């Protein structure tokens, strides 16, 4: 055993589950306290695909988290029960051939500029690569099973304050996402509203991703039974009600790129609030007599950063190792 000291992880989204899993598999007794079970969290709504960070996000720590997660997802893709697969990708937009060969893209050795003939109308540059794509409902089930096998427990226990968690355990890992705004009084945390439209999969295998800095873009992620179509990001919107107008815009953009999506059934529309922050907060501080490790503020990169951040949570929990 790493220690007999209990750890409480606050939050059961992808960051909380991954952190809890790494700690439990290292021998720590772990309990996850959460207001929402994993498949009721925002993480379920994610597309999701591992992708290198945009140029503005390429801090050294972010790159390290991103690279570590890529290695783990590549390993997980060998097991069909994880919900992770390595999928061919066509990316377009504000990523030039020069940027494609930058330090971030060096994480993907097979990344190459796309043939201009393969680009949809309206796009001048693009790239091709093989990227980890994650079917989030299946993946969250996988993480939950693996956590249970390691002895970790998930409890529906809404946390009113981190002091409450500190009363129960000498080590608290705060993966509360958007909840950190209230739990730790961090007013730099804000919601980014997102909406996805889920379609039946007509046989697609390649994912499509537009990279831009605007509030709307076109993307679709074909999983075995469904295609997740997006995307949109509306800052500071707390209302999670799906909007028919947004659904129609998403469908129009995706169907223009891939006409076969116009021939299949719309299964559902899902929404969520990404936990945005100017930078991820991953650091330790004292919480009375307890030690608190903060791991929140991942915005739309929670999946991409999850394993790298969890590794650093481990280091902060056990700073002498």
C-alpha positions, 0 to 999 in steps of 0.5 A, spaced: 500 500 500 502 506 498 499 509 504 493 508 509 491 515 509 484 516 505 484 520 499 477 524 497 477 526 490 471 531 489 468 530 482 467 524 477 468 527 471 474 525 466 479 529 471 476 526 477 475 519 475 482 519 472 486 522 478 482 517 482 484 511 478 491 513 478 491 514 486 487 507 487 492 503 482 498 506 486 495 503 492 491 509 496 485 508 499 480 513 494 473 515 495 470 519 490 465 524 492 460 527 487 454 531 485 453 527 479 455 520 477 460 519 471 455 519 465 451 525 468 457 529 468 459 534 462 464 529 460 459 525 457 457 530 452 464 531 450 466 529 442 471 527 444 478 526 441 485 527 443 488 533 439 494 537 440 493 544 443 493 550 439 499 555 439 496 559 444 496 554 449 503 550 448 506 552 455 511 547 457 506 544 462 500 543 458 505 540 452 507 535 457 500 533 460 498 532 452 504 528 451 503 523 456 495 523 455 497 521 448 501 515 450 496 512 455 490 513 449 494 509 444 495 504 449 488 504 451 486 503 443 488 496 443 483 494 448 476 495 444 472 495 451 475 502 453 471 506 448 478 508 445 480 507 438 485 510 433 481 514 428 484 517 421 483 524 422 482 530 417 483 537 420 482 544 417 482 551 418 487 555 422 493 550 422 498 551 416 503 546 414 508 550 417 504 550 424 503 542 423 510 541 423 511 545 429 513 542 436 506 540 438 505 536 432 511 533 433 507 528 438 504 525 432 509 523 427 505 521 421 501 528 421 502 530 414 499 536 410 492 534 407 492 534 399 488 540 397 484 536 393 481 532 399 479 539 402 472 541 402 470 547 399 472 554 403 478 551 406 485 552 404 489 548 409 489 542 412 492 536 415 491 528 416 493 524 422 491 518 426 488 521 433 485 517 439 478 518 439 474 517 445 466 514 445 465 518 452 459 514 455 463 507 454 470 510 456 467 513 463 464 506 464 471 503 463 474 508 468 469 506 473 470 499 472 477 500 473 477 504 479 472 499 482 477 493 481 482 498 484 478 498 490 476 505 489 469 508 491 464 513 487 459 516 492 453 520 490 455 526 495 455 533 493 460 537 497 458 544 500 465 546 501 472 543 501 473 543 508 467 538 509 472 533 504 478 535 509 474 533 515 473 526 512 480 525 509 487 528 510 488 529 502 483 532 498 483 532 490 479 537 487 477 536 481 470 539 481 470 543 474 465 548 474 464 547 481 470 550 483 467 557 482 463 556 488 467 551 492 474 555 492 471 562 490 475 562 484 471 567 479 476 566 474 472 559 472 466 560 467 462 556 463 463 555 456 456 552 453 457 547 448 451 543 444 452 536 440 447 533 435 448 525 435 446 522 429 446 514 427 453 512 423 452 511 416 458 507 416 463 513 417 470 512 419 474 518 419 473 524 424 473 531 421 475 537 425 475 544 424 480 548 428 479 556 429 478 561 434 471 563 433 465 561 437 462 556 432 466 550 428 464 544 424 466 537 427 464 530 427 466 524 431 464 517 428 463 512 433 461 505 432 454 506 433 453 514 433 456 520 430 457 526 435 457 533 431 458 540 433 461 544 435 459 551 439 462 555 445 458 560 448 462 563 454 458 565 460 452 561 459 449 557 464 443 555 461 444 548 458 437 548 454 438 545 447 437 550 442 433 548 435 437 553 431 444 551 434 442 544 432 440 546 425 447 550 424 451 544 426 447 539 422 447 544 416 455 545 417 456 537 418 452 535 412 455 540 407 462 536 409 459 529 409 452 528 405 451 521 408 450 525 414 443 527 411 441 520 410 441 518 417 436 519 424 438 524 429 438 520 435 439 526 440 441 533 442 446 533 448 449 540 452 454 541 457 458 546 460 465 546 459 469 549 465 473 554 462 479 558 466 485 562 463 490 556 465 489 549 468 490 550 476 494 544 478 497 545 485 497 543 492 495 548 498 494 546 505 487 546 507 487 546 515 490 540 517 489 537 510 493 537 504 489 539 497 491 538 490 487 542 485 486 539 478 481 543 475 479 549 469 481 544 463 476 548 459 474 543 452 481 540 453 479 535 459 480 529 455 486 531 452 490 533 458 486 528 463 492 522 464 498 528 464 494 532 469 493 525 473 500 523 473 502 530 476 496 529 481 500 523 483 506 527 484 503 532 488 500 527 493 506 524 494 512 529 493 517 525 496 517 520 491 
